[in-house]
Amino acid sequence: MELSLIQKIVIYALPVIFAITVHEAAHGYVAKYFGDMTAHNAGRITLNPLKHIDPFGTILLPALTIMLGGILFGWAKPVPVDFSRLRNPKKDMLWVAAAGPASNLVMAIFWALVLKYSVLMPEAFILPLALMAKAGVMINIVLMVLNLLPLPPLDGGRIAVSLLPHHLAQPFAQLERYGFIILIVLLFTGVLSKILMPLISVVYGLISSLV
């Protein structure tokens, strides 16, 4: 079924906004749990999407990648976390970083359940809900896998910094200043897609088998 641009926007808007909003709020909530109140004091531990939306990264870029048929790519305004305020900065960094991708996994399973039971809805709602649910599954899987790449400032990079011994963690963390540039280069050269697609397929298969 070929969807028009407006139909694509309507179907993808809610899953994209929730995927990014819950992801960022999860970082802030776990940071607060481990002692850093920065996100809490900034009012960023919230499911209000307006607090997390970046006009380019959350709206324009994902819309362009969806229209062009590539891998969904985008970002929200990062939730501020002061890792030095965590009770055990190096250890707790892992849980703060992992919270975002973990929330995307939970949402992917949620949307998979919505897809499974969409057939129980009134007939007029079955197709729109099924299409939205499929989009929700894929969006959350893509965001989870993308963010788990071991490249600072992605969540996977911070997890790697947490797990590496100090003498390796510090120089690895210095990659953060170049991480975004590296990511953009990988995106536009097609390398990012080649890295992500096999991983996305594996996660999609696992969720499908569970649900």
Rosetta constraint file for C-alpha pairs under 8 A:
AtomPair CA 3 CA 7 HARMONIC 5.81 0.50
AtomPair CA 3 CA 8 HARMONIC 6.14 0.50
AtomPair CA 4 CA 8 HARMONIC 6.25 0.50
AtomPair CA 5 CA 9 HARMONIC 6.27 0.50
AtomPair CA 5 CA 67 HARMONIC 7.25 0.50
AtomPair CA 6 CA 10 HARMONIC 6.23 0.50
AtomPair CA 7 CA 11 HARMONIC 6.12 0.50
AtomPair CA 8 CA 12 HARMONIC 5.95 0.50
AtomPair CA 9 CA 13 HARMONIC 5.58 0.50
AtomPair CA 9 CA 63 HARMONIC 7.45 0.50
AtomPair CA 10 CA 14 HARMONIC 7.58 0.50
AtomPair CA 11 CA 15 HARMONIC 7.80 0.50
AtomPair CA 11 CA 128 HARMONIC 7.37 0.50
AtomPair CA 11 CA 131 HARMONIC 6.75 0.50
AtomPair CA 11 CA 132 HARMONIC 4.96 0.50
AtomPair CA 11 CA 135 HARMONIC 7.27 0.50
AtomPair CA 12 CA 16 HARMONIC 5.98 0.50
AtomPair CA 12 CA 132 HARMONIC 6.46 0.50
AtomPair CA 12 CA 135 HARMONIC 6.14 0.50
AtomPair CA 12 CA 136 HARMONIC 7.44 0.50
AtomPair CA 13 CA 17 HARMONIC 6.13 0.50
AtomPair CA 14 CA 18 HARMONIC 6.12 0.50
AtomPair CA 15 CA 19 HARMONIC 5.85 0.50
AtomPair CA 15 CA 132 HARMONIC 7.22 0.50
AtomPair CA 15 CA 133 HARMONIC 7.95 0.50
AtomPair CA 15 CA 135 HARMONIC 6.87 0.50
AtomPair CA 15 CA 136 HARMONIC 4.85 0.50
AtomPair CA 15 CA 139 HARMONIC 7.14 0.50
AtomPair CA 16 CA 20 HARMONIC 6.25 0.50
AtomPair CA 16 CA 136 HARMONIC 7.29 0.50
AtomPair CA 16 CA 139 HARMONIC 6.67 0.50
AtomPair CA 17 CA 21 HARMONIC 5.92 0.50
AtomPair CA 17 CA 49 HARMONIC 6.59 0.50
AtomPair CA 17 CA 58 HARMONIC 7.67 0.50
AtomPair CA 18 CA 22 HARMONIC 5.79 0.50
AtomPair CA 18 CA 49 HARMONIC 7.47 0.50
AtomPair CA 19 CA 23 HARMONIC 6.08 0.50
AtomPair CA 19 CA 104 HARMONIC 6.30 0.50
AtomPair CA 19 CA 107 HARMONIC 7.22 0.50
AtomPair CA 19 CA 136 HARMONIC 7.89 0.50
AtomPair CA 19 CA 139 HARMONIC 7.33 0.50
AtomPair CA 19 CA 140 HARMONIC 6.03 0.50
AtomPair CA 19 CA 143 HARMONIC 7.93 0.50
AtomPair CA 20 CA 24 HARMONIC 6.28 0.50
AtomPair CA 20 CA 52 HARMONIC 7.79 0.50
AtomPair CA 20 CA 58 HARMONIC 7.81 0.50
AtomPair CA 20 CA 75 HARMONIC 7.15 0.50
AtomPair CA 20 CA 76 HARMONIC 6.30 0.50
AtomPair CA 21 CA 25 HARMONIC 6.16 0.50
AtomPair CA 21 CA 47 HARMONIC 6.04 0.50
AtomPair CA 21 CA 48 HARMONIC 7.37 0.50
AtomPair CA 21 CA 49 HARMONIC 5.51 0.50
AtomPair CA 21 CA 52 HARMONIC 6.08 0.50
AtomPair CA 21 CA 53 HARMONIC 7.78 0.50
AtomPair CA 21 CA 76 HARMONIC 7.62 0.50
AtomPair CA 22 CA 26 HARMONIC 5.93 0.50
AtomPair CA 22 CA 47 HARMONIC 6.32 0.50
AtomPair CA 22 CA 100 HARMONIC 7.61 0.50
AtomPair CA 22 CA 103 HARMONIC 6.73 0.50
AtomPair CA 22 CA 104 HARMONIC 7.85 0.50
AtomPair CA 23 CA 27 HARMONIC 6.71 0.50
AtomPair CA 23 CA 99 HARMONIC 7.35 0.50
AtomPair CA 23 CA 100 HARMONIC 4.28 0.50
AtomPair CA 23 CA 101 HARMONIC 6.81 0.50
AtomPair CA 23 CA 103 HARMONIC 5.77 0.50
AtomPair CA 23 CA 104 HARMONIC 6.48 0.50
AtomPair CA 24 CA 28 HARMONIC 6.61 0.50
AtomPair CA 24 CA 45 HARMONIC 7.92 0.50
AtomPair CA 24 CA 52 HARMONIC 7.24 0.50
AtomPair CA 24 CA 76 HARMONIC 7.53 0.50
AtomPair CA 24 CA 78 HARMONIC 6.74 0.50
AtomPair CA 24 CA 79 HARMONIC 5.86 0.50
AtomPair CA 24 CA 100 HARMONIC 6.28 0.50
AtomPair CA 25 CA 29 HARMONIC 6.10 0.50
AtomPair CA 25 CA 44 HARMONIC 6.58 0.50
AtomPair CA 25 CA 45 HARMONIC 4.81 0.50
AtomPair CA 25 CA 46 HARMONIC 5.79 0.50
AtomPair CA 25 CA 47 HARMONIC 6.64 0.50
AtomPair CA 25 CA 79 HARMONIC 7.36 0.50
AtomPair CA 25 CA 100 HARMONIC 7.97 0.50
AtomPair CA 26 CA 30 HARMONIC 6.16 0.50
AtomPair CA 26 CA 45 HARMONIC 7.54 0.50
AtomPair CA 26 CA 96 HARMONIC 8.00 0.50
AtomPair CA 26 CA 99 HARMONIC 5.54 0.50
AtomPair CA 26 CA 100 HARMONIC 5.59 0.50
AtomPair CA 26 CA 103 HARMONIC 6.81 0.50
AtomPair CA 27 CA 31 HARMONIC 6.10 0.50
AtomPair CA 27 CA 79 HARMONIC 6.91 0.50
AtomPair CA 27 CA 96 HARMONIC 5.33 0.50
AtomPair CA 27 CA 97 HARMONIC 6.50 0.50
AtomPair CA 27 CA 98 HARMONIC 7.95 0.50
AtomPair CA 27 CA 99 HARMONIC 5.52 0.50
AtomPair CA 27 CA 100 HARMONIC 5.67 0.50
AtomPair CA 28 CA 32 HARMONIC 6.16 0.50
AtomPair CA 28 CA 39 HARMONIC 5.27 0.50
AtomPair CA 28 CA 40 HARMONIC 6.86 0.50
AtomPair CA 28 CA 44 HARMONIC 6.84 0.50
AtomPair CA 28 CA 45 HARMONIC 5.44 0.50
AtomPair CA 28 CA 79 HARMONIC 6.20 0.50
AtomPair CA 28 CA 80 HARMONIC 7.51 0.50
AtomPair CA 28 CA 81 HARMONIC 7.10 0.50
AtomPair CA 28 CA 96 HARMONIC 7.67 0.50
AtomPair CA 29 CA 33 HARMONIC 6.27 0.50
AtomPair CA 29 CA 39 HARMONIC 7.91 0.50
AtomPair CA 29 CA 40 HARMONIC 7.73 0.50
AtomPair CA 29 CA 45 HARMONIC 5.99 0.50
AtomPair CA 30 CA 34 HARMONIC 6.31 0.50
AtomPair CA 30 CA 95 HARMONIC 7.12 0.50
AtomPair CA 30 CA 96 HARMONIC 5.40 0.50
AtomPair CA 30 CA 99 HARMONIC 6.84 0.50
AtomPair CA 31 CA 35 HARMONIC 6.34 0.50
AtomPair CA 31 CA 36 HARMONIC 5.24 0.50
AtomPair CA 31 CA 37 HARMONIC 7.14 0.50
AtomPair CA 31 CA 39 HARMONIC 7.76 0.50
AtomPair CA 31 CA 81 HARMONIC 6.80 0.50
AtomPair CA 31 CA 86 HARMONIC 7.10 0.50
AtomPair CA 31 CA 96 HARMONIC 5.53 0.50
AtomPair CA 32 CA 36 HARMONIC 4.80 0.50
AtomPair CA 32 CA 37 HARMONIC 5.09 0.50
AtomPair CA 32 CA 38 HARMONIC 7.73 0.50
AtomPair CA 32 CA 39 HARMONIC 7.45 0.50
AtomPair CA 32 CA 40 HARMONIC 6.89 0.50
AtomPair CA 34 CA 86 HARMONIC 5.53 0.50
AtomPair CA 34 CA 87 HARMONIC 6.05 0.50
AtomPair CA 34 CA 92 HARMONIC 6.77 0.50
AtomPair CA 35 CA 85 HARMONIC 6.34 0.50
AtomPair CA 35 CA 86 HARMONIC 4.91 0.50
AtomPair CA 35 CA 87 HARMONIC 5.77 0.50
AtomPair CA 36 CA 81 HARMONIC 6.96 0.50
AtomPair CA 36 CA 82 HARMONIC 6.44 0.50
AtomPair CA 36 CA 83 HARMONIC 7.25 0.50
AtomPair CA 36 CA 85 HARMONIC 5.06 0.50
AtomPair CA 36 CA 86 HARMONIC 5.23 0.50
AtomPair CA 37 CA 41 HARMONIC 5.97 0.50
AtomPair CA 38 CA 42 HARMONIC 6.24 0.50
AtomPair CA 38 CA 80 HARMONIC 6.22 0.50
AtomPair CA 38 CA 81 HARMONIC 5.90 0.50
AtomPair CA 38 CA 82 HARMONIC 6.53 0.50
AtomPair CA 39 CA 43 HARMONIC 6.28 0.50
AtomPair CA 39 CA 44 HARMONIC 5.17 0.50
AtomPair CA 39 CA 45 HARMONIC 6.21 0.50
AtomPair CA 39 CA 79 HARMONIC 6.10 0.50
AtomPair CA 39 CA 80 HARMONIC 5.34 0.50
AtomPair CA 39 CA 81 HARMONIC 6.26 0.50
AtomPair CA 40 CA 44 HARMONIC 5.93 0.50
AtomPair CA 40 CA 45 HARMONIC 5.61 0.50
AtomPair CA 42 CA 80 HARMONIC 7.96 0.50
AtomPair CA 43 CA 51 HARMONIC 7.93 0.50
AtomPair CA 44 CA 51 HARMONIC 6.40 0.50
AtomPair CA 44 CA 52 HARMONIC 7.39 0.50
AtomPair CA 44 CA 79 HARMONIC 6.42 0.50
AtomPair CA 46 CA 51 HARMONIC 7.56 0.50
AtomPair CA 48 CA 52 HARMONIC 7.50 0.50
AtomPair CA 49 CA 53 HARMONIC 6.01 0.50
AtomPair CA 52 CA 76 HARMONIC 5.60 0.50
AtomPair CA 52 CA 77 HARMONIC 5.22 0.50
AtomPair CA 52 CA 78 HARMONIC 7.51 0.50
AtomPair CA 52 CA 79 HARMONIC 7.79 0.50
AtomPair CA 53 CA 57 HARMONIC 7.84 0.50
AtomPair CA 53 CA 58 HARMONIC 5.67 0.50
AtomPair CA 53 CA 59 HARMONIC 7.77 0.50
AtomPair CA 53 CA 76 HARMONIC 5.26 0.50
AtomPair CA 53 CA 77 HARMONIC 6.06 0.50
AtomPair CA 54 CA 58 HARMONIC 5.12 0.50
AtomPair CA 54 CA 59 HARMONIC 7.17 0.50
AtomPair CA 54 CA 75 HARMONIC 7.24 0.50
AtomPair CA 54 CA 76 HARMONIC 5.16 0.50
AtomPair CA 54 CA 77 HARMONIC 5.44 0.50
AtomPair CA 55 CA 59 HARMONIC 5.47 0.50
AtomPair CA 55 CA 60 HARMONIC 6.60 0.50
AtomPair CA 56 CA 60 HARMONIC 4.84 0.50
AtomPair CA 56 CA 61 HARMONIC 5.88 0.50
AtomPair CA 57 CA 61 HARMONIC 5.44 0.50
AtomPair CA 57 CA 62 HARMONIC 7.00 0.50
AtomPair CA 57 CA 74 HARMONIC 4.73 0.50
AtomPair CA 57 CA 75 HARMONIC 4.72 0.50
AtomPair CA 57 CA 76 HARMONIC 6.04 0.50
AtomPair CA 58 CA 62 HARMONIC 6.36 0.50
AtomPair CA 58 CA 74 HARMONIC 5.59 0.50
AtomPair CA 58 CA 75 HARMONIC 5.36 0.50
AtomPair CA 58 CA 76 HARMONIC 5.43 0.50
AtomPair CA 59 CA 63 HARMONIC 6.09 0.50
AtomPair CA 59 CA 74 HARMONIC 7.89 0.50
AtomPair CA 60 CA 64 HARMONIC 6.20 0.50
AtomPair CA 61 CA 65 HARMONIC 6.24 0.50
AtomPair CA 61 CA 73 HARMONIC 6.68 0.50
AtomPair CA 61 CA 74 HARMONIC 5.82 0.50
AtomPair CA 62 CA 66 HARMONIC 6.07 0.50
AtomPair CA 62 CA 72 HARMONIC 5.74 0.50
AtomPair CA 62 CA 73 HARMONIC 5.36 0.50
AtomPair CA 62 CA 74 HARMONIC 5.30 0.50
AtomPair CA 63 CA 67 HARMONIC 6.12 0.50
AtomPair CA 64 CA 68 HARMONIC 6.05 0.50
AtomPair CA 65 CA 69 HARMONIC 6.02 0.50
AtomPair CA 65 CA 70 HARMONIC 5.24 0.50
AtomPair CA 65 CA 71 HARMONIC 6.36 0.50
AtomPair CA 65 CA 72 HARMONIC 5.48 0.50
AtomPair CA 65 CA 73 HARMONIC 6.45 0.50
AtomPair CA 66 CA 70 HARMONIC 6.29 0.50
AtomPair CA 66 CA 71 HARMONIC 7.33 0.50
AtomPair CA 66 CA 72 HARMONIC 6.06 0.50
AtomPair CA 71 CA 142 HARMONIC 7.65 0.50
AtomPair CA 71 CA 193 HARMONIC 6.66 0.50
AtomPair CA 72 CA 139 HARMONIC 6.90 0.50
AtomPair CA 72 CA 142 HARMONIC 6.99 0.50
AtomPair CA 73 CA 143 HARMONIC 7.93 0.50
AtomPair CA 82 CA 86 HARMONIC 7.35 0.50
AtomPair CA 83 CA 89 HARMONIC 5.43 0.50
AtomPair CA 83 CA 90 HARMONIC 7.90 0.50
AtomPair CA 83 CA 93 HARMONIC 6.64 0.50
AtomPair CA 84 CA 89 HARMONIC 5.63 0.50
AtomPair CA 85 CA 89 HARMONIC 7.02 0.50
AtomPair CA 86 CA 92 HARMONIC 6.60 0.50
AtomPair CA 86 CA 93 HARMONIC 7.81 0.50
AtomPair CA 87 CA 92 HARMONIC 7.33 0.50
AtomPair CA 88 CA 92 HARMONIC 5.54 0.50
AtomPair CA 89 CA 93 HARMONIC 5.77 0.50
AtomPair CA 90 CA 94 HARMONIC 7.38 0.50
AtomPair CA 90 CA 161 HARMONIC 7.73 0.50
AtomPair CA 90 CA 162 HARMONIC 5.11 0.50
AtomPair CA 91 CA 95 HARMONIC 7.75 0.50
AtomPair CA 91 CA 162 HARMONIC 5.84 0.50
AtomPair CA 91 CA 163 HARMONIC 7.74 0.50
AtomPair CA 92 CA 96 HARMONIC 6.44 0.50
AtomPair CA 92 CA 162 HARMONIC 7.86 0.50
AtomPair CA 93 CA 97 HARMONIC 6.03 0.50
AtomPair CA 93 CA 158 HARMONIC 6.88 0.50
AtomPair CA 93 CA 159 HARMONIC 6.92 0.50
AtomPair CA 93 CA 162 HARMONIC 6.04 0.50
AtomPair CA 94 CA 98 HARMONIC 5.97 0.50
AtomPair CA 94 CA 158 HARMONIC 6.69 0.50
AtomPair CA 94 CA 159 HARMONIC 4.70 0.50
AtomPair CA 94 CA 160 HARMONIC 7.99 0.50
AtomPair CA 94 CA 162 HARMONIC 5.51 0.50
AtomPair CA 94 CA 163 HARMONIC 7.57 0.50
AtomPair CA 95 CA 99 HARMONIC 6.02 0.50
AtomPair CA 95 CA 159 HARMONIC 7.95 0.50
AtomPair CA 96 CA 100 HARMONIC 7.71 0.50
AtomPair CA 97 CA 101 HARMONIC 7.89 0.50
AtomPair CA 97 CA 155 HARMONIC 4.87 0.50
AtomPair CA 97 CA 156 HARMONIC 7.28 0.50
AtomPair CA 97 CA 158 HARMONIC 6.18 0.50
AtomPair CA 97 CA 159 HARMONIC 6.18 0.50
AtomPair CA 98 CA 102 HARMONIC 6.05 0.50
AtomPair CA 98 CA 155 HARMONIC 6.48 0.50
AtomPair CA 98 CA 156 HARMONIC 7.62 0.50
AtomPair CA 98 CA 159 HARMONIC 6.99 0.50
AtomPair CA 99 CA 103 HARMONIC 6.13 0.50
AtomPair CA 100 CA 104 HARMONIC 6.55 0.50
AtomPair CA 100 CA 144 HARMONIC 7.68 0.50
AtomPair CA 100 CA 155 HARMONIC 7.60 0.50
AtomPair CA 101 CA 105 HARMONIC 6.35 0.50
AtomPair CA 101 CA 143 HARMONIC 7.17 0.50
AtomPair CA 101 CA 144 HARMONIC 4.47 0.50
AtomPair CA 101 CA 145 HARMONIC 7.57 0.50
AtomPair CA 101 CA 147 HARMONIC 6.56 0.50
AtomPair CA 101 CA 148 HARMONIC 6.99 0.50
AtomPair CA 101 CA 155 HARMONIC 7.68 0.50
AtomPair CA 102 CA 106 HARMONIC 6.40 0.50
AtomPair CA 102 CA 144 HARMONIC 7.35 0.50
AtomPair CA 103 CA 107 HARMONIC 6.22 0.50
AtomPair CA 104 CA 108 HARMONIC 6.01 0.50
AtomPair CA 104 CA 140 HARMONIC 4.91 0.50
AtomPair CA 104 CA 141 HARMONIC 6.74 0.50
AtomPair CA 104 CA 143 HARMONIC 6.95 0.50
AtomPair CA 104 CA 144 HARMONIC 5.66 0.50
AtomPair CA 105 CA 109 HARMONIC 6.35 0.50
AtomPair CA 105 CA 140 HARMONIC 6.60 0.50
AtomPair CA 105 CA 141 HARMONIC 6.64 0.50
AtomPair CA 105 CA 144 HARMONIC 6.68 0.50
AtomPair CA 106 CA 110 HARMONIC 6.21 0.50
AtomPair CA 107 CA 111 HARMONIC 6.13 0.50
AtomPair CA 107 CA 136 HARMONIC 7.67 0.50
AtomPair CA 107 CA 137 HARMONIC 7.41 0.50
AtomPair CA 107 CA 140 HARMONIC 6.56 0.50
AtomPair CA 108 CA 112 HARMONIC 6.14 0.50
AtomPair CA 108 CA 136 HARMONIC 6.39 0.50
AtomPair CA 108 CA 137 HARMONIC 4.38 0.50
AtomPair CA 108 CA 138 HARMONIC 7.25 0.50
AtomPair CA 108 CA 139 HARMONIC 7.86 0.50
AtomPair CA 108 CA 140 HARMONIC 5.30 0.50
AtomPair CA 108 CA 141 HARMONIC 6.29 0.50
AtomPair CA 108 CA 207 HARMONIC 7.91 0.50
AtomPair CA 109 CA 113 HARMONIC 6.27 0.50
AtomPair CA 109 CA 137 HARMONIC 7.07 0.50
AtomPair CA 109 CA 207 HARMONIC 6.54 0.50
AtomPair CA 109 CA 211 HARMONIC 7.44 0.50
AtomPair CA 110 CA 114 HARMONIC 6.34 0.50
AtomPair CA 111 CA 115 HARMONIC 6.13 0.50
AtomPair CA 111 CA 133 HARMONIC 4.95 0.50
AtomPair CA 111 CA 134 HARMONIC 7.12 0.50
AtomPair CA 111 CA 136 HARMONIC 5.62 0.50
AtomPair CA 111 CA 137 HARMONIC 5.42 0.50
AtomPair CA 112 CA 116 HARMONIC 6.21 0.50
AtomPair CA 112 CA 133 HARMONIC 6.53 0.50
AtomPair CA 112 CA 134 HARMONIC 7.19 0.50
AtomPair CA 112 CA 136 HARMONIC 8.00 0.50
AtomPair CA 112 CA 137 HARMONIC 5.98 0.50
AtomPair CA 112 CA 207 HARMONIC 7.57 0.50
AtomPair CA 112 CA 208 HARMONIC 7.45 0.50
AtomPair CA 112 CA 211 HARMONIC 6.66 0.50
AtomPair CA 113 CA 117 HARMONIC 6.22 0.50
AtomPair CA 113 CA 211 HARMONIC 6.50 0.50
AtomPair CA 114 CA 118 HARMONIC 5.71 0.50
AtomPair CA 114 CA 129 HARMONIC 7.84 0.50
AtomPair CA 114 CA 130 HARMONIC 7.51 0.50
AtomPair CA 114 CA 133 HARMONIC 6.06 0.50
AtomPair CA 115 CA 119 HARMONIC 7.89 0.50
AtomPair CA 115 CA 129 HARMONIC 7.27 0.50
AtomPair CA 115 CA 130 HARMONIC 5.13 0.50
AtomPair CA 115 CA 133 HARMONIC 5.19 0.50
AtomPair CA 115 CA 134 HARMONIC 6.64 0.50
AtomPair CA 116 CA 211 HARMONIC 7.65 0.50
AtomPair CA 117 CA 121 HARMONIC 7.69 0.50
AtomPair CA 118 CA 125 HARMONIC 7.97 0.50
AtomPair CA 118 CA 126 HARMONIC 5.53 0.50
AtomPair CA 118 CA 129 HARMONIC 6.36 0.50
AtomPair CA 118 CA 130 HARMONIC 5.99 0.50
AtomPair CA 119 CA 123 HARMONIC 7.82 0.50
AtomPair CA 119 CA 126 HARMONIC 5.70 0.50
AtomPair CA 120 CA 126 HARMONIC 7.72 0.50
AtomPair CA 121 CA 125 HARMONIC 6.17 0.50
AtomPair CA 121 CA 126 HARMONIC 5.80 0.50
AtomPair CA 122 CA 126 HARMONIC 6.53 0.50
AtomPair CA 123 CA 127 HARMONIC 7.84 0.50
AtomPair CA 124 CA 128 HARMONIC 7.98 0.50
AtomPair CA 125 CA 129 HARMONIC 5.87 0.50
AtomPair CA 126 CA 130 HARMONIC 5.95 0.50
AtomPair CA 127 CA 131 HARMONIC 6.11 0.50
AtomPair CA 128 CA 132 HARMONIC 6.18 0.50
AtomPair CA 129 CA 133 HARMONIC 5.98 0.50
AtomPair CA 130 CA 134 HARMONIC 6.13 0.50
AtomPair CA 131 CA 135 HARMONIC 6.23 0.50
AtomPair CA 132 CA 136 HARMONIC 6.09 0.50
AtomPair CA 133 CA 137 HARMONIC 6.20 0.50
AtomPair CA 134 CA 138 HARMONIC 6.34 0.50
AtomPair CA 135 CA 139 HARMONIC 5.91 0.50
AtomPair CA 136 CA 140 HARMONIC 6.12 0.50
AtomPair CA 137 CA 141 HARMONIC 6.23 0.50
AtomPair CA 138 CA 142 HARMONIC 6.04 0.50
AtomPair CA 138 CA 204 HARMONIC 7.69 0.50
AtomPair CA 139 CA 143 HARMONIC 6.18 0.50
AtomPair CA 140 CA 144 HARMONIC 5.99 0.50
AtomPair CA 141 CA 145 HARMONIC 6.09 0.50
AtomPair CA 141 CA 200 HARMONIC 6.39 0.50
AtomPair CA 141 CA 203 HARMONIC 7.03 0.50
AtomPair CA 141 CA 204 HARMONIC 7.13 0.50
AtomPair CA 142 CA 146 HARMONIC 5.87 0.50
AtomPair CA 142 CA 196 HARMONIC 7.83 0.50
AtomPair CA 142 CA 200 HARMONIC 6.37 0.50
AtomPair CA 143 CA 147 HARMONIC 5.93 0.50
AtomPair CA 144 CA 148 HARMONIC 6.23 0.50
AtomPair CA 145 CA 149 HARMONIC 6.75 0.50
AtomPair CA 145 CA 196 HARMONIC 6.92 0.50
AtomPair CA 145 CA 199 HARMONIC 6.98 0.50
AtomPair CA 145 CA 200 HARMONIC 6.65 0.50
AtomPair CA 146 CA 196 HARMONIC 6.94 0.50
AtomPair CA 147 CA 154 HARMONIC 5.23 0.50
AtomPair CA 147 CA 155 HARMONIC 5.24 0.50
AtomPair CA 147 CA 156 HARMONIC 5.87 0.50
AtomPair CA 148 CA 154 HARMONIC 6.83 0.50
AtomPair CA 148 CA 155 HARMONIC 5.65 0.50
AtomPair CA 148 CA 156 HARMONIC 3.89 0.50
AtomPair CA 148 CA 157 HARMONIC 7.36 0.50
AtomPair CA 149 CA 154 HARMONIC 6.76 0.50
AtomPair CA 149 CA 155 HARMONIC 7.40 0.50
AtomPair CA 149 CA 156 HARMONIC 4.87 0.50
AtomPair CA 149 CA 157 HARMONIC 6.63 0.50
AtomPair CA 150 CA 154 HARMONIC 7.06 0.50
AtomPair CA 150 CA 155 HARMONIC 7.52 0.50
AtomPair CA 150 CA 156 HARMONIC 4.31 0.50
AtomPair CA 150 CA 157 HARMONIC 4.07 0.50
AtomPair CA 150 CA 158 HARMONIC 7.59 0.50
AtomPair CA 150 CA 159 HARMONIC 7.55 0.50
AtomPair CA 150 CA 160 HARMONIC 6.20 0.50
AtomPair CA 151 CA 155 HARMONIC 7.81 0.50
AtomPair CA 151 CA 156 HARMONIC 6.21 0.50
AtomPair CA 151 CA 157 HARMONIC 4.15 0.50
AtomPair CA 151 CA 158 HARMONIC 7.77 0.50
AtomPair CA 151 CA 175 HARMONIC 7.55 0.50
AtomPair CA 151 CA 176 HARMONIC 7.50 0.50
AtomPair CA 151 CA 179 HARMONIC 6.28 0.50
AtomPair CA 152 CA 156 HARMONIC 7.15 0.50
AtomPair CA 152 CA 157 HARMONIC 4.07 0.50
AtomPair CA 152 CA 158 HARMONIC 6.05 0.50
AtomPair CA 152 CA 173 HARMONIC 6.52 0.50
AtomPair CA 152 CA 175 HARMONIC 6.14 0.50
AtomPair CA 152 CA 176 HARMONIC 4.55 0.50
AtomPair CA 152 CA 179 HARMONIC 5.57 0.50
AtomPair CA 153 CA 157 HARMONIC 5.93 0.50
AtomPair CA 153 CA 158 HARMONIC 6.68 0.50
AtomPair CA 153 CA 176 HARMONIC 5.10 0.50
AtomPair CA 153 CA 179 HARMONIC 6.12 0.50
AtomPair CA 153 CA 180 HARMONIC 7.40 0.50
AtomPair CA 154 CA 158 HARMONIC 6.66 0.50
AtomPair CA 154 CA 179 HARMONIC 7.99 0.50
AtomPair CA 155 CA 159 HARMONIC 6.18 0.50
AtomPair CA 156 CA 160 HARMONIC 6.13 0.50
AtomPair CA 157 CA 161 HARMONIC 6.26 0.50
AtomPair CA 157 CA 173 HARMONIC 7.74 0.50
AtomPair CA 158 CA 162 HARMONIC 6.22 0.50
AtomPair CA 158 CA 173 HARMONIC 7.73 0.50
AtomPair CA 159 CA 163 HARMONIC 6.29 0.50
AtomPair CA 160 CA 164 HARMONIC 5.95 0.50
AtomPair CA 160 CA 169 HARMONIC 7.61 0.50
AtomPair CA 161 CA 169 HARMONIC 4.78 0.50
AtomPair CA 161 CA 170 HARMONIC 7.45 0.50
AtomPair CA 161 CA 172 HARMONIC 6.85 0.50
AtomPair CA 161 CA 173 HARMONIC 6.31 0.50
AtomPair CA 162 CA 169 HARMONIC 7.22 0.50
AtomPair CA 163 CA 169 HARMONIC 7.85 0.50
AtomPair CA 164 CA 168 HARMONIC 6.02 0.50
AtomPair CA 164 CA 169 HARMONIC 5.13 0.50
AtomPair CA 165 CA 169 HARMONIC 5.82 0.50
AtomPair CA 166 CA 170 HARMONIC 6.17 0.50
AtomPair CA 167 CA 171 HARMONIC 7.49 0.50
AtomPair CA 168 CA 172 HARMONIC 6.20 0.50
AtomPair CA 169 CA 173 HARMONIC 6.00 0.50
AtomPair CA 170 CA 174 HARMONIC 6.67 0.50
AtomPair CA 171 CA 175 HARMONIC 7.36 0.50
AtomPair CA 175 CA 179 HARMONIC 5.86 0.50
AtomPair CA 176 CA 180 HARMONIC 7.54 0.50
AtomPair CA 178 CA 182 HARMONIC 6.21 0.50
AtomPair CA 179 CA 183 HARMONIC 6.14 0.50
AtomPair CA 180 CA 184 HARMONIC 6.25 0.50
AtomPair CA 181 CA 185 HARMONIC 6.24 0.50
AtomPair CA 182 CA 186 HARMONIC 6.18 0.50
AtomPair CA 183 CA 187 HARMONIC 6.13 0.50
AtomPair CA 183 CA 192 HARMONIC 7.65 0.50
AtomPair CA 184 CA 188 HARMONIC 6.25 0.50
AtomPair CA 185 CA 189 HARMONIC 6.03 0.50
AtomPair CA 186 CA 190 HARMONIC 6.17 0.50
AtomPair CA 186 CA 191 HARMONIC 5.01 0.50
AtomPair CA 186 CA 192 HARMONIC 4.87 0.50
AtomPair CA 187 CA 191 HARMONIC 6.37 0.50
AtomPair CA 187 CA 192 HARMONIC 5.01 0.50
AtomPair CA 187 CA 193 HARMONIC 6.95 0.50
AtomPair CA 190 CA 194 HARMONIC 6.63 0.50
AtomPair CA 191 CA 195 HARMONIC 6.31 0.50
AtomPair CA 192 CA 196 HARMONIC 6.08 0.50
AtomPair CA 193 CA 197 HARMONIC 5.76 0.50
AtomPair CA 194 CA 198 HARMONIC 7.38 0.50
AtomPair CA 195 CA 199 HARMONIC 7.37 0.50
AtomPair CA 196 CA 200 HARMONIC 5.98 0.50
AtomPair CA 197 CA 201 HARMONIC 6.12 0.50
AtomPair CA 198 CA 202 HARMONIC 6.36 0.50
AtomPair CA 199 CA 203 HARMONIC 6.34 0.50
AtomPair CA 200 CA 204 HARMONIC 5.98 0.50
AtomPair CA 201 CA 205 HARMONIC 6.05 0.50
AtomPair CA 202 CA 206 HARMONIC 6.27 0.50
AtomPair CA 203 CA 207 HARMONIC 6.24 0.50
AtomPair CA 204 CA 208 HARMONIC 6.06 0.50
AtomPair CA 205 CA 209 HARMONIC 6.16 0.50
AtomPair CA 206 CA 210 HARMONIC 6.27 0.50
AtomPair CA 207 CA 211 HARMONIC 6.09 0.50
